[in-house]
Amino acid sequence: MKSFLAKLLLAFTPVLAVLSPSAAAADTWPTKPIRFIVPYPPGGPLDAVARMLADKMKDGLGQAVIVENKPGAGGNIGVAAAARSAPDGYTLVMGAVATHAINPTLFPKLQYDPVKDFAPVSLVANVPNVLVLNPNAASKLHIATLPDLIEYAKKNPGKLNYASGGNGSAGHLAGELFKMMAKVNIVHIPYNGAAPAQLGLLAGETDLMFDNLASASANIQAGKLKPLAVTTARRAAALPELPTMTEAGAKYGLSGFDINTWFGVLVPAGTPAPIVARLNGEVVRALRMPDIKDKMAHLGAEPSPTTPEQFASLIRTDLKKYAAVVKASGAKVD
């Protein structure tokens, strides 16, 4: 019997040798600092939240989590760098609705696959978008509500315009979806970035904009922008009195209107499942901390921890949704 067991163990030794490095790596990970790529410049809500997470995660992981900004090409440069990294748990990336749902249709020569090249860890946050008007334009045109806006646009096709941060940006696609669903004609005015677009709106160069709530909230509170509705399926915690597009515009065809800015943590495909699970636990733990919730609320962001499977499902769903909107808008970036 002993001889038989010895032979059986010897037969499985090559298999154990193949499996053991990965298992051992997961058991001892992490043994060095972890790189956390943010594919956008410093200073925005996504970057701020990434730095909050990095600070909280270092305690649970026992290693520093170092944020590295790699902006460019709408987030594609940093995400592509993450996709090419070793799947060993030492490279994280903060992906977003742009990089993992919009850009794959918008950019014909993308250097990564948003599904095949990544293992989702957890969604981190949702940031509602909000439809805002220049107050002077709203007063002059007697627009106080979303129905007022739609009625005016229907009676005056092509006379209103809306600003965005550029062709294919979240604000552009929200505007195109609004036009499609409400059947109105509003002229798109693209700017070189969301900040210049908002400045143009404040200066009266444009009439309205689908802006990120995190960047619009201060001007809304100051009365410099007039909000009409949030673009998400649910009302925003930061502006609970403001209706959703569906609530305010259901009779005009806007039922089901749901566009927001989300971002979450991913790692290169092939990262061992135990490491992905450990990272998920650390992200979820951090997002449930009261101080993180408070800081994110000031940014207009809503903590949204998920399982890896739930985050993967969101990416697949939004890839289909935004592909339809991008194709309908005709937007392309070479």
KOLDO-366468 format. One line per field, with one value per residue (C-alpha): residue number from 1; x, y, z; residue in one letter. Coordinates in Angstrom, 1 decimal, always signed. Last residue first. Example, Ala and Ser with C-alpha at 12.3 -4.5 7.8 and 13.67 -1.06 7.14 Angstrom:
BEGIN
nr: c(2, 1)
px: c(+13.7, +12.3)
py: c(-1.1, -4.5)
pz: c(+7.1, +7.8)
rest: c(S, A)
//
This chain:
BEGIN
nr: c(334, 333, 332, 331, 330, 329, 328, 327, 326, 325, 324, 323, 322, 321, 320, 319, 318, 317, 316, 315, 314, 313, 312, 311, 310, 309, 308, 307, 306, 305, 304, 303, 302, 301, 300, 299, 298, 297, 296, 295, 294, 293, 292, 291, 290, 289, 288, 287, 286, 285, 284, 283, 282, 281, 280, 279, 278, 277, 276, 275, 274, 273, 272, 271, 270, 269, 268, 267, 266, 265, 264, 263, 262, 261, 260, 259, 258, 257, 256, 255, 254, 253, 252, 251, 250, 249, 248, 247, 246, 245, 244, 243, 242, 241, 240, 239, 238, 237, 236, 235, 234, 233, 232, 231, 230, 229, 228, 227, 226, 225, 224, 223, 222, 221, 220, 219, 218, 217, 216, 215, 214, 213, 212, 211, 210, 209, 208, 207, 206, 205, 204, 203, 202, 201, 200, 199, 198, 197, 196, 195, 194, 193, 192, 191, 190, 189, 188, 187, 186, 185, 184, 183, 182, 181, 180, 179, 178, 177, 176, 175, 174, 173, 172, 171, 170, 169, 168, 167, 166, 165, 164, 163, 162, 161, 160, 159, 158, 157, 156, 155, 154, 153, 152, 151, 150, 149, 148, 147, 146, 145, 144, 143, 142, 141, 140, 139, 138, 137, 136, 135, 134, 133, 132, 131, 130, 129, 128, 127, 126, 125, 124, 123, 122, 121, 120, 119, 118, 117, 116, 115, 114, 113, 112, 111, 110, 109, 108, 107, 106, 105, 104, 103, 102, 101, 100, 99, 98, 97, 96, 95, 94, 93, 92, 91, 90, 89, 88, 87, 86, 85, 84, 83, 82, 81, 80, 79, 78, 77, 76, 75, 74, 73, 72, 71, 70, 69, 68, 67, 66, 65, 64, 63, 62, 61, 60, 59, 58, 57, 56, 55, 54, 53, 52, 51, 50, 49, 48, 47, 46, 45, 44, 43, 42, 41, 40, 39, 38, 37, 36, 35, 34, 33, 32, 31, 30, 29, 28, 27, 26, 25, 24, 23, 22, 21, 20, 19, 18, 17, 16, 15, 14, 13, 12, 11, 10, 9, 8, 7, 6, 5, 4, 3, 2, 1)
px: c(-8.5, -11.5, -15.0, -18.4, -21.3, -23.8, -25.8, -22.6, -21.6, -25.1, -25.3, -21.7, -22.6, -25.3, -23.4, -20.2, -22.4, -23.8, -20.4, -18.8, -21.7, -21.4, -17.7, -18.4, -21.0, -18.6, -15.8, -18.2, -19.4, -18.6, -20.5, -19.4, -21.4, -19.3, -20.4, -16.9, -18.0, -19.8, -16.5, -15.0, -17.9, -18.0, -14.2, -14.5, -17.3, -15.3, -17.4, -15.4, -12.2, -13.5, -14.9, -11.5, -9.6, -12.0, -11.8, -8.0, -8.0, -10.4, -8.3, -5.2, -7.0, -8.1, -4.5, -4.0, -4.6, -6.2, -4.4, -6.0, -9.2, -10.4, -13.5, -15.0, -18.5, -19.8, -23.5, -26.1, -29.6, -32.7, -35.1, -38.2, -37.1, -39.9, -41.4, -44.0, -41.2, -39.3, -39.2, -39.2, -37.0, -34.5, -34.2, -35.7, -33.6, -34.7, -32.1, -29.2, -26.1, -27.8, -28.5, -31.9, -32.1, -31.9, -29.1, -29.1, -29.9, -32.4, -32.9, -30.0, -29.4, -25.8, -24.2, -26.6, -23.8, -25.0, -25.2, -21.7, -20.3, -22.2, -21.0, -17.6, -18.8, -22.2, -20.4, -22.0, -24.6, -24.5, -26.8, -27.0, -23.6, -21.2, -22.9, -19.8, -20.8, -21.4, -18.0, -16.4, -18.1, -16.8, -13.3, -13.4, -14.9, -12.1, -11.2, -14.7, -17.4, -20.5, -23.5, -26.5, -30.0, -32.6, -35.3, -36.7, -36.8, -35.0, -32.6, -31.8, -31.3, -29.0, -27.0, -26.6, -25.6, -23.1, -21.5, -21.4, -19.7, -17.1, -17.3, -16.5, -15.3, -15.8, -19.4, -21.4, -25.1, -26.9, -30.4, -31.7, -31.5, -35.3, -37.3, -40.8, -39.4, -36.5, -38.8, -41.1, -38.1, -36.6, -40.0, -40.4, -37.0, -38.0, -37.6, -37.1, -38.5, -36.2, -34.6, -34.5, -32.9, -30.4, -29.4, -29.2, -26.8, -28.4, -27.5, -28.3, -26.6, -24.3, -24.2, -20.8, -20.8, -18.0, -15.6, -16.7, -14.7, -11.9, -12.4, -9.9, -8.6, -7.3, -10.3, -13.0, -11.7, -9.6, -6.4, -4.5, -7.6, -7.4, -11.0, -11.4, -15.1, -16.3, -13.8, -13.7, -17.2, -17.4, -14.0, -12.0, -14.9, -16.9, -13.8, -10.8, -8.7, -5.7, -3.9, -0.4, +1.4, -1.1, +1.0, -0.6, +2.4, +1.7, +0.6, -3.1, -1.9, +0.0, -3.1, -5.2, -2.7, -2.6, -6.3, -7.5, -8.9, -5.8, -3.5, -3.0, -0.6, -0.9, +0.9, -0.7, +1.6, +0.0, +2.4, +2.5, +0.9, -2.1, -4.7, -2.8, -1.9, -5.5, -6.6, -4.0, -4.5, -8.2, -8.0, -5.5, -7.8, -10.7, -8.8, -7.7, -11.3, -12.6, -10.1, -6.8, -4.1, -4.3, -6.1, -5.2, -4.8, -2.4, -2.0, +1.4, +1.8, +4.8, +6.6, +5.9, +2.2, +1.5, +2.8, -0.1, -0.9, +2.7, +2.7, -0.4, +1.0, +4.3, +2.7, +0.5, +3.2, +5.2, +2.0, +1.3, +4.9, +4.6, +1.3, +2.9, +5.4, +2.5, +0.8, +4.0, +4.5, +0.9, +1.3, +4.5, +2.8, +0.0)
py: c(+58.4, +59.6, +58.9, +60.4, +59.5, +60.1, +57.0, +54.9, +56.4, +55.8, +52.2, +51.4, +53.1, +50.6, +47.5, +48.4, +49.4, +45.9, +44.2, +46.6, +46.3, +42.5, +42.6, +44.8, +42.4, +39.5, +41.3, +41.8, +45.4, +48.6, +51.7, +54.8, +57.8, +60.7, +64.3, +65.3, +66.3, +63.0, +61.2, +62.8, +61.8, +58.2, +57.9, +59.2, +56.8, +53.7, +51.5, +52.3, +51.2, +47.7, +47.2, +48.1, +45.8, +42.8, +43.2, +43.3, +40.0, +38.4, +39.5, +38.1, +34.8, +34.7, +34.9, +37.8, +36.3, +39.4, +42.6, +44.3, +46.4, +49.0, +51.1, +54.1, +55.4, +58.5, +58.4, +57.8, +56.5, +57.5, +54.7, +56.8, +59.8, +59.7, +63.1, +61.9, +60.4, +63.8, +64.9, +61.5, +59.8, +62.7, +62.4, +64.9, +67.4, +67.5, +64.9, +67.0, +65.5, +62.1, +62.0, +60.8, +57.4, +56.2, +58.7, +61.8, +64.3, +67.0, +70.7, +72.4, +76.2, +77.2, +80.3, +80.1, +79.5, +76.0, +75.1, +76.5, +74.4, +71.3, +71.4, +69.6, +66.7, +66.6, +65.9, +68.1, +67.6, +71.1, +74.1, +77.3, +78.0, +81.0, +82.4, +82.8, +80.1, +77.7, +78.5, +77.9, +74.6, +73.6, +74.7, +72.4, +69.5, +69.3, +70.8, +72.0, +70.5, +72.6, +70.2, +71.8, +70.8, +69.2, +67.3, +63.8, +63.3, +60.0, +60.8, +64.3, +63.1, +60.3, +62.8, +65.1, +62.2, +61.2, +64.6, +64.9, +61.5, +62.6, +61.2, +64.5, +67.0, +68.3, +69.1, +72.3, +72.4, +74.4, +75.8, +77.3, +74.1, +73.3, +76.0, +74.6, +71.2, +72.8, +75.1, +72.2, +70.1, +72.9, +73.6, +69.9, +69.9, +72.8, +76.5, +77.6, +81.0, +81.7, +84.8, +83.3, +80.0, +81.8, +84.0, +81.0, +79.1, +75.7, +72.4, +68.7, +66.7, +63.8, +61.4, +60.1, +56.4, +55.0, +52.1, +49.2, +46.2, +43.9, +43.4, +41.1, +42.8, +42.1, +40.1, +42.6, +46.1, +44.9, +47.0, +49.1, +50.8, +51.4, +52.3, +54.7, +55.6, +52.1, +50.8, +54.3, +54.3, +51.3, +50.5, +53.7, +56.2, +54.4, +54.3, +52.2, +52.8, +50.6, +48.1, +46.7, +44.5, +41.7, +39.4, +39.7, +41.3, +44.7, +45.1, +45.7, +48.3, +50.2, +50.1, +51.6, +54.5, +55.3, +54.9, +57.5, +59.8, +59.7, +60.8, +60.5, +58.2, +59.3, +56.8, +56.2, +54.2, +51.6, +51.0, +47.5, +45.8, +45.0, +46.1, +49.2, +50.1, +49.9, +53.1, +55.4, +53.9, +54.2, +58.0, +58.4, +56.7, +58.9, +62.1, +60.8, +59.9, +63.2, +65.3, +66.8, +64.7, +63.9, +60.8, +57.1, +56.5, +53.6, +52.0, +50.5, +48.1, +48.2, +44.9, +41.5, +41.3, +38.5, +35.5, +33.1, +34.3, +33.7, +30.3, +29.3, +30.6, +28.9, +25.6, +24.8, +23.6, +21.7, +20.1, +18.8, +17.5, +15.7, +14.0, +10.7, +10.7, +11.0, +8.0, +6.0, +6.7, +5.8, +2.4, +1.6, +2.4, +0.0)
pz: c(-34.7, -32.6, -33.9, -33.1, -35.4, -32.7, -33.4, -33.4, -30.0, -28.6, -29.7, -28.5, -25.2, -24.3, -25.5, -23.6, -20.7, -20.2, -20.5, -18.0, -15.5, -15.7, -14.9, -11.9, -10.6, -11.0, -9.2, -6.3, -5.8, -3.9, -5.0, -3.0, -4.3, -5.7, -5.5, -4.5, -1.0, -0.8, -1.5, +1.5, +3.7, +2.5, +3.0, +6.5, +7.3, +6.1, +3.9, +0.7, +2.5, +3.4, -0.1, -1.6, +0.8, +0.3, -3.5, -3.3, -1.4, -3.9, -6.8, -5.1, -4.5, -8.1, -9.5, -11.9, -15.4, -16.8, -15.6, -12.6, -12.3, -9.8, -10.5, -12.1, -12.9, -14.7, -15.2, -17.9, -17.4, -19.4, -18.8, -19.5, -21.6, -24.2, -23.7, -21.1, -19.0, -18.9, -15.3, -13.6, -16.3, -16.4, -12.6, -10.3, -8.2, -4.5, -3.5, -4.7, -3.1, -2.7, -6.4, -7.6, -9.1, -12.7, -13.4, -15.7, -12.9, -13.7, -14.3, -12.7, -13.2, -13.1, -11.4, -8.5, -6.0, -5.1, -8.7, -9.3, -6.4, -7.7, -11.3, -10.9, -8.8, -10.7, -14.0, -16.6, -19.3, -20.7, -21.6, -23.4, -24.8, -24.9, -21.8, -19.8, -17.4, -20.3, -21.8, -18.4, -18.2, -21.6, -20.7, -17.7, -19.6, -22.1, -25.5, -26.3, -28.4, -29.3, -30.1, -31.7, -30.3, -32.5, -30.4, -30.5, -26.8, -26.9, -29.7, -28.5, -24.9, -26.1, -28.1, -25.1, -22.8, -25.5, -25.6, -21.8, -21.5, -24.1, -27.6, -29.3, -26.7, -23.2, -24.0, -24.6, -25.6, -28.2, -28.6, -31.8, -33.9, -33.7, -32.0, -31.2, -30.2, -28.3, -26.4, -25.4, -24.3, -22.2, -20.5, -19.9, -18.1, -15.9, -15.5, -19.1, -19.8, -22.7, -21.1, -17.7, -18.8, -21.0, -18.0, -15.7, -18.1, -18.0, -16.3, -17.0, -14.3, -14.3, -11.4, -10.1, -9.4, -7.3, -6.7, -8.8, -7.7, -8.8, -12.5, -14.3, -17.4, -20.9, -22.3, -21.2, -22.0, -24.9, -25.2, -27.7, -29.2, -32.9, -33.9, -30.9, -30.1, -29.9, -27.3, -25.9, -24.4, -22.1, -20.5, -20.8, -20.7, -18.0, -15.9, -15.1, -12.0, -12.6, -10.4, -10.9, -8.3, -8.3, -10.4, -13.8, -15.4, -17.0, -20.6, -19.7, -17.1, -19.8, -22.1, -19.3, -18.8, -22.5, -23.1, -20.6, -23.2, -25.3, -22.4, -18.7, -16.8, -13.1, -10.8, -7.3, -5.0, -2.8, +0.1, +1.6, +4.6, +2.6, +5.2, +6.1, +2.5, +1.4, +3.3, +1.6, -1.8, -1.5, -0.7, -3.6, -6.0, -4.8, -5.6, -9.0, -10.0, -8.6, -10.7, -9.4, -11.0, -14.7, -16.0, -16.5, -12.7, -12.3, -8.9, -8.4, -5.5, -3.1, -2.3, -0.7, -1.4, -1.8, +0.2, -0.3, -3.8, -4.9, -3.3, -5.2, -8.5, -7.9, -6.7, -9.6, -12.1, -9.4, -8.2, -11.7, -12.0, -8.6, -9.4, -10.6, -7.7, -5.2, -6.9, -6.8, -3.1, -2.4, -4.3, -2.4, +0.9, +0.0)
rest: c(D, V, K, A, G, S, A, K, V, V, A, A, Y, K, K, L, D, T, R, I, L, S, A, F, Q, E, P, T, T, P, S, P, E, A, G, L, H, A, M, K, D, K, I, D, P, M, R, L, A, R, V, V, E, G, N, L, R, A, V, I, P, A, P, T, G, A, P, V, L, V, G, F, W, T, N, I, D, F, G, S, L, G, Y, K, A, G, A, E, T, M, T, P, L, E, P, L, A, A, A, R, R, A, T, T, V, A, L, P, K, L, K, G, A, Q, I, N, A, S, A, S, A, L, N, D, F, M, L, D, T, E, G, A, L, L, G, L, Q, A, P, A, A, G, N, Y, P, I, H, V, I, N, V, K, A, M, M, K, F, L, E, G, A, L, H, G, A, S, G, N, G, G, S, A, Y, N, L, K, G, P, N, K, K, A, Y, E, I, L, D, P, L, T, A, I, H, L, K, S, A, A, N, P, N, L, V, L, V, N, P, V, N, A, V, L, S, V, P, A, F, D, K, V, P, D, Y, Q, L, K, P, F, L, T, P, N, I, A, H, T, A, V, A, G, M, V, L, T, Y, G, D, P, A, S, R, A, A, A, A, V, G, I, N, G, G, A, G, P, K, N, E, V, I, V, A, Q, G, L, G, D, K, M, K, D, A, L, M, R, A, V, A, D, L, P, G, G, P, P, Y, P, V, I, F, R, I, P, K, T, P, W, T, D, A, A, A, A, S, P, S, L, V, A, L, V, P, T, F, A, L, L, L, K, A, L, F, S, K, M)
//
